[in-house]
Amino acid sequence: MRQETLPNKTRVVCYESMTEMVQDCNQALYNRFPANLDKDFVGENLPTYSQAVQMLEQPWQKGLDTIQQFVERLQSVQFPELKSKVRKLRYDPDDGDEICIDRLRSGQEFWRTSKREQAIGQQEVTVIAEVGCSSYVTWQDVLWRGASAVALVKLLEERGYRCEVWMTNGGRHQGVSYIMTSLLKITSDVLDVSTLACAFSSWAYRTLGFNNILTNQSRWNLGLYSAIDMPRTPQATELDSISKDENRIFISDVFSFNAAANLIESELQKLNERV
């Protein structure tokens, strides 16, 4: 866990994983609000801390199915062609790096070499998606941000980029602005859709996420709490505390198919302009 206070006085707490974030929570604060007991609000019946943690440790099939359906819809969209950074094989009759025996035997051009297409520019992309939202957003629509992250990472990694994924939420309490964020995927990890389905779920945010907010507010001696603060979207300069990646993508305020498709199209265009 890393903590810092930014020049604008915003407090930042960065966790290396969802597991580290959960372990940092003060369990005694879990049921601070009756909302934790409201299945319609949370999305699942999780009245205790241990039930929420157990839910996080296993595949959430309902959410996984929903995210996969969302991603399939997004994959049907004709997005701008992303310039590839994948190495392509080339064959020549006279020169190359190595000989392809099968092509030599069949009488084809057999000297093989590989070349990376569009290799100019940074090849890593940091995807940061917000988890905070209004209480009026349904558990299904909450998942559109996770689906956007999954669809983007799939597109990017198919074209040779390496992706890191973070979740974040911000707020303001007693005049103090804050950001809590957790690392979900490092660039060398294989994309785990099941992990992202849980991380971007309404039940994880409205139980363990709330618990984490209260834990840090208590740590900062901000007094008693009458309600969870309204979410506050982090500013671009505040996101720099998570990653200063020039290819950084921030997913916020995405609660529908159209919003997700528009965001993906916009971000792919920006990436192409940088190459």
C-alpha positions, 0 to 999 in steps of 0.5 A: 500500500502506498499513501501520499498527499498531492499538492492540491491536498487530495489524499491518495491510497494505492493498493497493489491488489484487491486482496491488499485493499480488503485486508486493509479494511476495518471489519468493524465498520462494515455495517456502518450503514443499513444500505449494506443489508439492502440486496436491491441496492448492493446487487447481492445479499451480503450482510456481513464482511466475511460473506463479501470477502468470500464472494470476492474470492470465487467466480461471480457467474451472473456478473461474468455472464453479463460482462461477456454479453456486453463485451460481445456487443462491443466486439460487433462494433466497427471500431477504427483499425488500431495500428499493430505493434505485433511482429509479422513474419516475412519470407524472401527467396534470397535473404533472411534471419532463418530458413523455414524447412517446410517452405523450402521443401515445397518450393516457396520463398524460404528465408524468414525474418520478422519485423515489428509493424508500427514500432514507434512510440510507447507499447504499454497502455494503462487502463484506469476505470472508475467504480464509484457511481450514484445509487440509482445505477443498476448492478447491470449498468455498473458493469459497463465500465468493466466491460469497456476495460475488458473490450479495450484490453482485448483489442489492444493486446491483440495488436501487440500492446501490453496493458495494466488495469486499475480501478479507482474511486474518489470522494470528498468528506469533511472538506478532504478529497481522496482517491482509493485505487487498486491494481487489477492487472500488470502488463505480464498478466493474462486478462482475467475477466472473472477478476474484473467482473467482481472488481467492477461490480456494484456489490463489491463497491457498495460493501467492501468499497464502502468499508475501505472508504470508511477505514481510510476516513477513520485513519485520517480522523475525519470524524463520524459518518452519517452517509457515504459521500457522493462519488467524486471523479478524479482529475487528470492531474490526480490520476498521475499519482496512479500512472503518468503513462502517455497512453493512459485511458480513463473510463468514467461515467460509462453506464450504457452500450452507446457510452462504452462504444463512444469511449472505445472509439475515441480512445483508439483514435487517440492511440492511432494519432500518437503512433 
